[in-house]
């Protein structure tokens, strides 16, 4: 009994796969197992099996008939005499019955395989754009024989099996009568010619792997997961098909100070208790360098300040995002005896103790002007009478 074939499984697609998905999987597998590329044992049989599956699934009528009768071959459906006929759906069977011949699909041009590569760039390179140099190994037309597979100067003969047509006819006898099945010539693989002396560089395959150095221009504003498609930089195609694409997936590294969400960047600014209470002007980092940020007196932890147009360039759009700065008020974890005493005063004497704490605990209020600002700040947030209670 013949082995049942699941054409969907052969192409690696689901039964509800669309035409484009089936075509894409077919091209990838055909390129992988094509005898010109793959010289492993069994590659030729696998290539024929892939073509057989695609011939059925790419045709709406044939696919419908196949789905209806399941993954069995014609011999099991119609009895002996159909082995080797090639299951092409009921339409093909009746066409063959009335015309007496079934013509195999000619080998169409096959687009070259795409090459996937990952490129790591820094946070700044993603923000401002850059140019990178990649080293890529890809399949090219042989530079010695120009893809003919023949040794330069040697004779390329016409295939005697098919007479140079690239096709052979096989007569099959079935219960319906005599049928002629036309298929690619197994001797010349449908090319109609035989190479007497194979090219020493590509061993007659017509293709070779070569290393290329490719310049990749990374635009400003890219992010993790973005792909840069470079058409024509993939593997060479078959039967005159176009070359595939080089697909560069970007991996953006983390920044020591910033995080990112789309076009906006985020920075966390630590300040001490005295700075938060009195206010201060500090230098904060941006992608372009440092800038001044004025922190108002009485700022709370978690307060957010926005620096307009200091973020990432919007990809394929005008303008750029913002830098959002979140204030984090730091509470001291370890205290000296003197600082601990001041905290106790602050707790025991209420608001009045705050003045002493700000002056001595952090040691940053030294000048008469700083002390005056401190008193004015306290007076604004605390009733003056409570200071002297």
C-alpha positions as CSV (number, residue, x, y, z in Angstrom):
1,X,0.0,0.0,0.0
2,X,1.4,3.4,-0.9
3,X,2.3,5.8,1.9
4,X,-0.2,8.6,2.5
5,X,1.1,12.1,1.9
6,X,0.0,15.2,3.8
7,X,0.8,18.1,1.5
8,X,0.2,20.6,4.2
9,X,2.7,18.9,6.4
10,X,5.2,18.7,3.6
11,X,5.1,22.5,3.1
12,X,4.9,23.2,6.8
13,X,1.6,25.1,6.7
14,X,-1.8,24.7,8.3
15,X,-4.9,23.6,6.5
16,X,-6.3,27.2,6.6
17,X,-3.1,28.7,5.2
18,X,-3.6,31.4,2.5
19,X,-2.1,31.4,-1.0
20,X,0.7,33.9,0.0
21,X,1.8,31.8,3.0
22,X,1.8,28.6,0.9
23,X,3.9,30.3,-1.8
24,X,6.3,31.7,0.7
25,X,6.9,28.4,2.4
26,X,7.3,26.7,-0.9
27,X,9.9,29.1,-2.1
28,X,11.9,28.7,1.1
29,X,11.8,24.9,1.0
30,X,12.4,24.7,-2.8
31,X,15.5,26.8,-2.4
32,X,16.7,24.7,0.5
33,X,16.4,21.4,-1.2
34,X,17.0,22.3,-4.9
35,X,19.6,19.9,-6.3
36,X,21.7,22.8,-7.5
37,X,22.2,24.0,-3.9
38,X,21.8,20.8,-1.9
39,X,23.9,17.9,-2.8
40,X,22.9,15.7,0.2
41,X,21.4,12.3,-0.4
42,X,17.6,12.5,-0.6
43,X,17.5,16.2,-1.4
44,X,16.3,15.5,-5.0
45,X,13.5,13.3,-3.7
46,X,12.5,15.9,-1.2
47,X,12.5,18.6,-3.9
48,X,10.2,16.6,-6.0
49,X,7.9,16.0,-3.1
50,X,7.7,19.7,-2.3
51,X,6.9,20.6,-5.9
52,X,4.2,17.9,-5.9
53,X,2.6,19.4,-2.8
54,X,2.8,22.9,-4.1
55,X,1.2,22.0,-7.4
56,X,-1.8,20.8,-5.6
57,X,-2.2,23.4,-2.9
58,X,-1.6,26.4,-5.2
59,X,-4.5,25.5,-7.4
60,X,-7.9,26.2,-5.9
61,X,-9.7,23.3,-7.7
62,X,-7.0,20.8,-6.9
63,X,-6.8,21.9,-3.3
64,X,-10.5,21.6,-2.9
65,X,-10.6,18.1,-4.2
66,X,-7.6,17.2,-2.0
67,X,-9.2,18.6,1.1
68,X,-12.4,16.7,0.3
69,X,-10.8,13.3,-0.2
70,X,-8.1,13.6,2.5
71,X,-4.4,13.0,2.4
72,X,-4.6,9.8,0.3
73,X,-3.0,9.3,-3.1
74,X,-5.1,8.6,-6.3
75,X,-4.3,4.9,-6.3
76,X,-6.1,4.5,-3.0
77,X,-9.1,6.6,-4.2
78,X,-9.5,5.1,-7.7
79,X,-7.8,1.7,-7.5
80,X,-4.7,0.3,-9.3
81,X,-3.4,1.9,-12.4
82,X,-3.0,5.4,-11.0
83,X,0.4,5.0,-9.4
84,X,2.8,7.6,-10.7
85,X,0.0,9.5,-12.5
86,X,0.3,12.4,-10.1
87,X,-2.8,13.5,-8.1
88,X,-4.1,16.7,-9.6
89,X,-7.7,16.8,-8.5
90,X,-10.8,15.6,-10.4
91,X,-10.5,18.3,-13.0
92,X,-7.1,17.1,-14.0
93,X,-8.3,13.5,-14.2
94,X,-11.0,14.3,-16.6
95,X,-8.8,16.6,-18.6
96,X,-6.3,13.8,-18.9
97,X,-9.1,11.3,-19.9
98,X,-10.4,13.4,-22.8
99,X,-7.1,15.0,-24.0
100,X,-4.9,11.9,-23.4
101,X,-2.0,13.9,-21.9
102,X,-1.2,15.7,-18.7
103,X,1.4,18.5,-18.9
104,X,3.7,19.1,-16.0
105,X,4.1,22.7,-14.7
106,X,7.3,24.3,-16.1
107,X,10.0,25.2,-13.7
108,X,9.3,28.9,-12.9
109,X,11.8,31.4,-11.6
110,X,12.3,31.0,-7.9
111,X,13.2,34.1,-5.8
112,X,16.3,33.7,-3.7
113,X,16.1,33.1,0.0
114,X,16.1,36.0,2.5
115,X,18.9,36.3,5.0
116,X,18.1,37.3,8.6
117,X,20.8,38.9,10.7
118,X,20.7,40.7,14.1
119,X,22.6,44.0,14.6
120,X,23.3,45.4,18.1
121,X,23.5,49.2,18.4
122,X,23.7,51.6,21.4
123,X,21.0,53.7,22.8
124,X,22.6,56.8,21.3
125,X,23.0,55.2,17.9
126,X,19.3,54.4,17.8
127,X,18.5,58.0,18.8
128,X,20.7,59.8,16.3
129,X,21.2,57.2,13.6
130,X,24.4,55.6,12.4
131,X,26.1,53.6,9.6
132,X,27.3,50.0,10.3
133,X,29.4,47.6,8.4
134,X,28.1,44.0,8.2
135,X,29.8,40.8,7.1
136,X,27.3,38.5,5.4
137,X,27.7,35.1,3.9
138,X,25.3,34.6,1.0
139,X,24.8,32.3,-2.0
140,X,25.9,34.0,-5.3
141,X,26.0,33.0,-8.9
142,X,29.4,31.2,-9.4
143,X,32.0,33.7,-10.4
144,X,33.9,31.2,-12.5
145,X,31.2,29.7,-14.6
146,X,28.6,32.5,-14.4
147,X,26.0,30.1,-13.2
148,X,26.2,27.6,-16.1
149,X,27.8,24.9,-13.9
150,X,30.3,24.0,-16.6
151,X,34.0,24.4,-16.5
152,X,35.1,27.4,-18.6
153,X,36.0,26.2,-22.1
154,X,34.2,22.9,-21.7
155,X,31.4,21.7,-23.9
156,X,27.8,21.8,-22.8
157,X,25.8,19.1,-24.6
158,X,22.2,18.8,-25.3
159,X,20.4,16.3,-23.0
160,X,19.9,13.1,-25.0
161,X,17.1,11.9,-22.7
162,X,14.7,14.8,-23.4
163,X,16.3,16.1,-26.6
164,X,17.0,19.5,-25.1
165,X,13.3,20.2,-24.2
166,X,13.8,19.7,-20.5
167,X,10.7,17.5,-20.4
168,X,10.0,13.8,-20.8
169,X,6.8,12.0,-21.5
170,X,5.7,8.9,-19.6
171,X,2.9,6.7,-20.8
172,X,0.7,5.3,-18.1
173,X,-2.0,2.6,-18.5
174,X,-5.0,3.0,-16.2
175,X,-8.6,1.7,-16.0
176,X,-9.6,4.7,-18.1
177,X,-7.2,4.0,-20.9
178,X,-3.7,5.2,-21.9
179,X,-2.4,8.5,-20.6
180,X,0.7,10.5,-21.3
181,X,2.3,12.3,-18.4
182,X,4.7,15.2,-19.1
183,X,7.3,16.0,-16.4
184,X,10.7,17.6,-16.0
185,X,13.5,15.5,-17.3
186,X,15.3,13.7,-14.4
187,X,18.6,13.6,-16.3
188,X,19.1,17.3,-16.9
189,X,16.6,18.5,-14.1
190,X,14.5,20.3,-16.7
191,X,17.4,22.4,-18.1
192,X,17.7,20.6,-21.4
193,X,21.5,20.4,-21.3
194,X,24.2,18.3,-19.8
195,X,27.5,19.6,-18.4
196,X,30.3,17.3,-19.5
197,X,32.9,18.9,-17.2
198,X,31.5,20.5,-14.0
199,X,32.9,23.8,-12.8
200,X,35.6,23.1,-10.2
201,X,34.5,26.1,-8.2
202,X,30.8,25.3,-7.7
203,X,31.0,21.5,-8.6
204,X,28.5,22.0,-11.3
205,X,25.9,23.7,-9.2
206,X,26.3,27.1,-10.7
207,X,26.3,28.8,-7.2
208,X,28.8,29.4,-4.5
209,X,28.8,31.0,-1.0
210,X,30.8,34.2,-0.7
211,X,31.4,36.7,2.1
212,X,30.3,40.2,1.5
213,X,30.8,43.5,3.4
214,X,27.6,45.5,3.3
215,X,27.0,49.1,4.6
216,X,23.8,49.4,6.6
217,X,22.4,52.9,7.2
218,X,20.4,53.0,10.4
219,X,18.0,55.9,10.5
220,X,17.5,58.1,13.7
221,X,14.6,57.0,15.9
222,X,14.7,53.3,15.5
223,X,13.9,51.0,18.4
224,X,14.1,47.3,19.4
225,X,12.5,44.9,16.9
226,X,12.7,47.3,13.9
227,X,13.8,45.6,10.7
228,X,15.8,47.2,7.9
229,X,15.0,45.5,4.6
230,X,17.8,45.6,2.0
231,X,16.3,44.2,-1.2
232,X,18.5,42.2,-3.5
233,X,21.1,41.6,-0.8
234,X,20.0,38.1,0.0
235,X,20.8,34.7,-1.8
236,X,20.7,34.5,-5.6
237,X,17.5,33.2,-7.2
238,X,17.0,30.1,-9.3
239,X,16.0,29.9,-12.9
240,X,16.5,33.6,-13.4
241,X,14.6,34.5,-10.3
242,X,15.5,37.7,-8.4
243,X,17.8,37.7,-5.3
244,X,16.3,37.6,-1.9
245,X,16.5,40.4,0.8
246,X,18.8,41.0,3.7
247,X,16.6,41.6,6.8
248,X,18.5,43.3,9.6
249,X,16.8,43.1,13.0
250,X,17.9,45.8,15.4
251,X,18.7,45.2,19.0
252,X,19.1,48.4,21.0
253,X,21.2,48.4,24.2
254,X,20.2,49.9,27.5
255,X,21.3,53.3,28.6
256,X,22.9,53.9,32.0
257,X,20.7,56.9,32.8
258,X,17.7,56.9,30.5
259,X,14.8,54.6,29.7
260,X,12.6,54.9,26.7
261,X,9.0,54.6,25.6
262,X,8.4,55.4,21.9
263,X,9.8,58.9,21.3
264,X,10.0,59.9,25.0
265,X,12.9,59.3,27.3
266,X,12.8,59.2,31.1
267,X,15.3,60.1,33.8
268,X,15.1,59.8,37.6
269,X,16.7,62.7,39.5
270,X,17.7,62.1,43.1
271,X,17.6,65.0,45.5
272,X,18.1,65.2,49.3
273,X,15.6,66.4,51.8
274,X,17.1,69.8,52.2
275,X,17.2,70.3,48.4
276,X,13.6,69.3,48.1
277,X,12.5,71.6,50.9
278,X,14.3,74.7,49.8
279,X,14.5,74.2,46.0
280,X,17.6,74.1,43.9
281,X,18.9,74.4,40.4
282,X,20.7,71.3,39.2
283,X,22.5,70.1,36.0
284,X,20.6,67.2,34.4
285,X,21.7,65.0,31.5
286,X,20.0,65.0,28.1
287,X,20.9,63.2,24.9
288,X,22.7,66.3,23.7
289,X,24.6,67.1,27.0
290,X,23.8,68.7,30.3
291,X,21.2,71.4,30.9
292,X,19.9,73.4,33.9
293,X,16.7,72.3,35.7
294,X,15.1,74.5,38.4
295,X,13.5,72.5,41.2
296,X,11.0,74.6,43.2
297,X,10.9,74.6,47.0
298,X,8.7,72.0,48.5
299,X,8.9,69.5,45.6
300,X,7.5,66.1,46.4
301,X,9.0,62.8,45.5
302,X,7.5,61.6,42.2
303,X,7.0,65.0,40.8
304,X,7.6,65.0,37.0
305,X,9.2,67.8,35.0
306,X,9.2,67.9,31.1
307,X,12.0,69.1,28.9
308,X,10.3,69.6,25.5
309,X,11.9,68.3,22.3
310,X,14.7,66.6,24.2
311,X,13.6,63.0,23.4
312,X,14.0,60.7,20.4
313,X,13.4,61.7,16.7
314,X,10.0,60.4,15.5
315,X,10.7,57.8,12.9
316,X,9.3,58.8,9.5
317,X,7.7,61.8,11.1
318,X,8.6,65.4,11.9
319,X,9.7,66.5,15.4
320,X,10.9,64.6,18.4
321,X,9.7,63.4,21.8
322,X,10.3,64.9,25.2
323,X,12.5,64.1,28.2
324,X,10.5,63.5,31.4
325,X,12.4,63.9,34.7
326,X,11.0,62.3,37.8
327,X,12.2,63.6,41.2
328,X,13.1,61.1,43.8
329,X,13.6,62.5,47.3
330,X,16.2,60.5,49.2
331,X,15.9,59.9,52.9
332,X,19.2,59.2,54.7
333,X,19.6,55.6,55.7
334,X,22.4,56.1,58.2
335,X,22.7,59.0,60.7
336,X,25.5,60.3,62.9
337,X,24.7,61.0,66.6
338,X,24.3,64.7,65.8
339,X,22.0,64.1,62.9
340,X,19.9,61.6,65.0
341,X,19.6,64.2,67.7
342,X,18.4,66.8,65.2
343,X,15.8,64.3,64.0
344,X,14.6,63.8,67.6
345,X,14.3,67.6,68.0
346,X,12.3,67.8,64.8
347,X,10.0,65.1,66.2
348,X,9.7,66.7,69.7
349,X,9.5,70.3,68.8
350,X,7.3,70.1,65.7
351,X,7.7,72.7,63.0
352,X,10.3,74.7,64.9
353,X,12.8,71.9,64.8
354,X,12.7,71.8,61.0
355,X,14.9,75.0,60.8
356,X,17.6,73.3,62.9
357,X,17.4,70.1,60.9
358,X,17.7,71.9,57.5
359,X,20.7,73.9,58.8
360,X,22.7,71.2,60.5
361,X,21.5,67.7,59.4
362,X,22.6,68.1,55.8
363,X,25.2,70.7,56.2
364,X,24.3,72.7,53.0
365,X,22.8,75.9,54.4
366,X,25.7,78.0,55.4
367,X,25.4,81.6,54.1
368,X,23.1,84.3,55.5
369,X,21.1,84.3,52.3
370,X,20.5,80.5,52.4
371,X,19.3,80.9,56.1
372,X,17.0,83.7,55.1
373,X,15.5,81.6,52.2
374,X,15.1,78.8,54.7
375,X,13.1,81.0,57.1
376,X,11.0,82.4,54.3
377,X,10.1,78.9,53.1
378,X,9.2,77.7,56.6
379,X,7.1,80.8,57.1
380,X,5.1,80.1,53.9
381,X,4.2,76.6,54.8
382,X,3.8,76.9,58.6
383,X,1.9,79.5,60.6
384,X,4.5,81.7,62.3
385,X,2.9,81.3,65.6
386,X,3.4,77.6,65.6
387,X,7.2,78.0,65.4
388,X,7.2,79.6,68.9
389,X,4.8,77.2,70.6
